C-alpha cells in the first residue's frame, strides 16, 4: 500500500512535465532554450537550499555536480532545444526511450535481475507514444531529434546513479543540490550564447514560474522520492505520462486533432504503465542511505 502511494505521487511529476511543451511553445519567448533551462532549475534550487540550509559535504560536492548535470542541466538543455525545434509530442517521443535504457542499465550497473515485465512494458510504451504523436505531417529537425535522444540518455544515467549512490541528507536538500548544480552548469553557456533578454512579459514570467516551482522543485522532489524508494525500471515507466499529457494538451488547448491511431497509441501507453506496475514484487530494493540526514548537513 505504501509503495502504491509513492508510485501515485511520483506519477504527478511526469504529468506536470507534460505541460512543458505547450508552455514553451505558447508562453515563453522564442529561441531561448538555455534561459528556460536555467530559470527552471536555479531559482527552485536556491529556494530549497534556503529552506533546508544544507550544503553537500566531502564527495557529495562532485556527486551532486554529476547528478545535477545529468538529471537537470544536460537534460533541461536538451529538452528545451528539442521542444523549441520539434512539435511537443515528437520531442516527448524521443525522450520516451528513457524507460527502456533505464531497464537495461539497472541490470548492467545495479545488478538487478532482468525485469522482463519492465522491458516489455517499456517497448510497448515506446510504440504507443510513437503511435500517439508521430503523425504523417509531424515536422522533424535533425538537431531537435538528436537533442531529444540525448535528453533521454542523460536522464537515464542520472536515474541509475541516483539509485546507486542514494542520498546523504533530506530529500528536499538533495533535490535542491541537484537543481542548483544543474542551473549553474548552464548559466555561463546561457550568458555566452543567448545573453539576457531585454524584456520579459508577465506571461513569460508566469511560464518560467510554473516551470521552476511545479516543473522543478515540486516535480523533482516527487521524482527523486520515487526513484530512491522503488525499482527505477518501474518508476521510469511513469515518464510515458509526459508525452500523453503533451498530446492531450495539444488537442484540448491548441485545437490539434487526434486520429484513431493516436487514440490507440494513448491506450497502449497507459497499458504499458499498468503492465509495468501491477503484480510486481512489493518489496523494493533497500535504499542506500549513507548517513543520517542530520550528520550529512552543513548549516549556513
Number of C-alpha atoms within 10 A of each C-alpha: 7 8 14 13 11 18 22 15 15 24 23 20 25 25 21 20 21 25 22 23 28 22 19 23 16 13 17 22 19 10 14 19 23 27 25 22 29 27 20 28 30 28 21 25 28 18 16 21 21 12 12 20 14 23 18 18 14 8 8 18 13 13 17 24 21 19 26 29 26 24 27 33 33 23 26 26 26 28 28 26 25 30 26 20 22 23 23 25 28 28 31 33 28 25 30 31 24 27 30 22 20 29 27 18 20 24 14 12 13 13 9 15 9 13 17 11 19 27 22 16 27 31 18 20 33 26 17 27 31 22 21 28 27 18 15 6 6 12 11 14 13 11 13 23 22 15 25 30 21 22 30 26 22 23 27 29 20 21 25 23 20 23 23 15 16 18 24 21 22 16 18 21 25 26 28 32 26 26 34 26 24 31 30 19 18 23 18 14 13 21 12 9 11 14 14 11 9 5 8 10 11 10 14 17 15 14 21 25 17 17 26 24 18 18 23 27 24 18 24 26 18 22 25 24 18 25 23 25 20 22 20 24 31 28 27 29 32 28 27 30 26 27 31 26 23 26 30 21 18 20 13 11 10 12 10 12 12 15 13 11 15 20 15 14 23 26 16 21 30 20 16 26 23 15 20 24 20 12 9 13 8 12 9 13 13 10 16 15 13 13 12 12 15 12 11 19 19 12 9 9
